[in-house]
Amino acid sequence: METTLNTLKAITVTLFVGGYLYLLTKLVIYTVTTSSDGLVWVLMIGGGAVLLSLVMALAAAVLQPALWLLAAVVLGVVALVKRCRRTRV
């Protein structure tokens, strides 16, 4: 069961980090293509990164109960599969 929880945690972290990096990359591309001043790049990318970090932290806090429910469902399914395998042998 611990392996299942670690796998689920790794998938969740990968999705959050991947989403963060994707959105940050889109922000950088947008900033570089719309302006030519270095100071604007620093301000837009830096401010966008801070804002994106706050939004991702809020999303993680809001989605945490749903993730706990998903973990409980996954553990329940794993337990049922293990029990079925034991009764067949």
ZATI-401330 format. One record per residue (C-alpha): x, y, z; residue number from 0; residue in one letter. Coordinates in Angstrom, 3 decimals, m for minus. Example, Ala and Ser with C-alpha at 12.3 -4.5 7.8 and 13.67 -1.06 7.14 Angstrom:
// ZATI-401330
(r (12.300; m4.500; 7.800); 0; a)
(r (13.670; m1.060; 7.140); 1; s)
//
This chain:
// ZATI-401330
(r (0.000; 0.000; 0.000); 0; m)
(r (2.874; 2.342; 0.719); 1; e)
(r (4.164; 1.837; m2.822); 2; t)
(r (0.766; 2.779; m4.200); 3; t)
(r (0.669; 5.979; m2.150); 4; l)
(r (4.197; 6.908; m3.201); 5; n)
(r (3.317; 6.325; m6.848); 6; t)
(r (0.179; 8.443; m6.539); 7; l)
(r (2.170; 11.180; m4.811); 8; k)
(r (4.806; 11.111; m7.549); 9; a)
(r (2.160; 11.374; m10.268); 10; i)
(r (0.473; 14.295; m8.501); 11; t)
(r (3.729; 16.177; m7.995); 12; v)
(r (4.688; 15.528; m11.618); 13; t)
(r (1.376; 16.950; m12.833); 14; l)
(r (1.684; 20.074; m10.684); 15; f)
(r (5.318; 20.716; m11.618); 16; v)
(r (4.622; 20.017; m15.277); 17; g)
(r (1.693; 22.424; m15.284); 18; g)
(r (3.749; 25.081; m13.530); 19; y)
(r (6.644; 24.750; m15.966); 20; l)
(r (4.297; 24.755; m18.966); 21; y)
(r (2.544; 27.934; m17.839); 22; l)
(r (5.840; 29.609; m16.949); 23; l)
(r (7.241; 28.726; m20.387); 24; t)
(r (4.149; 30.184; m22.071); 25; k)
(r (4.617; 33.367; m20.007); 26; l)
(r (8.274; 33.672; m21.023); 27; v)
(r (7.470; 33.134; m24.699); 28; i)
(r (4.680; 35.717; m24.557); 29; y)
(r (6.923; 38.229; m22.769); 30; t)
(r (9.823; 37.839; m25.161); 31; v)
(r (7.652; 38.108; m28.271); 32; t)
(r (5.673; 41.151; m27.133); 33; t)
(r (8.458; 43.410; m25.831); 34; s)
(r (12.097; 44.132; m26.516); 35; s)
(r (13.122; 45.848; m23.276); 36; d)
(r (15.079; 43.772; m20.757); 37; g)
(r (13.527; 45.492; m17.756); 38; l)
(r (10.046; 44.630; m18.988); 39; v)
(r (11.139; 41.025; m19.361); 40; w)
(r (12.393; 40.917; m15.789); 41; v)
(r (9.267; 42.546; m14.378); 42; l)
(r (6.775; 40.503; m16.395); 43; m)
(r (8.515; 37.165; m15.925); 44; i)
(r (9.323; 37.786; m12.254); 45; g)
(r (5.850; 39.075; m11.425); 46; g)
(r (4.232; 36.316; m13.439); 47; g)
(r (6.295; 33.669; m11.675); 48; a)
(r (5.295; 35.014; m8.264); 49; v)
(r (1.626; 35.198; m9.248); 50; l)
(r (1.743; 31.739; m10.797); 51; l)
(r (3.347; 30.342; m7.636); 52; s)
(r (0.558; 31.819; m5.509); 53; l)
(r (m2.127; 30.425; m7.816); 54; v)
(r (m0.545; 26.964; m7.809); 55; m)
(r (m0.286; 26.994; m4.009); 56; a)
(r (m3.957; 27.959; m3.766); 57; l)
(r (m4.915; 25.246; m6.253); 58; a)
(r (m2.970; 22.662; m4.246); 59; a)
(r (m4.724; 23.737; m1.046); 60; a)
(r (m8.149; 23.599; m2.683); 61; v)
(r (m7.518; 20.251; m4.383); 62; l)
(r (m6.014; 18.559; m1.326); 63; q)
(r (m9.309; 17.017; m0.071); 64; p)
(r (m10.001; 15.639; m3.542); 65; a)
(r (m6.514; 14.147; m3.650); 66; l)
(r (m7.060; 12.471; m0.257); 67; w)
(r (m10.328; 11.020; m1.553); 68; l)
(r (m8.585; 9.784; m4.693); 69; l)
(r (m5.869; 8.186; m2.544); 70; a)
(r (m8.513; 6.430; m0.429); 71; a)
(r (m10.268; 5.091; m3.536); 72; v)
(r (m6.989; 3.880; m5.050); 73; v)
(r (m5.997; 2.158; m1.805); 74; l)
(r (m9.410; 0.523; m1.607); 75; g)
(r (m9.113; m0.824; m5.136); 76; v)
(r (m5.585; m2.090; m4.456); 77; v)
(r (m6.763; m3.818; m1.279); 78; a)
(r (m9.627; m5.501; m3.139); 79; l)
(r (m7.326; m6.685; m5.911); 80; v)
(r (m4.850; m8.123; m3.392); 81; k)
(r (m7.665; m9.854; m1.521); 82; r)
(r (m9.038; m11.379; m4.718); 83; c)
(r (m5.587; m12.646; m5.664); 84; r)
(r (m5.149; m14.251; m2.233); 85; r)
(r (m8.488; m16.090; m2.394); 86; t)
(r (m7.727; m17.550; m5.826); 87; r)
(r (m4.411; m19.049; m4.806); 88; v)
//
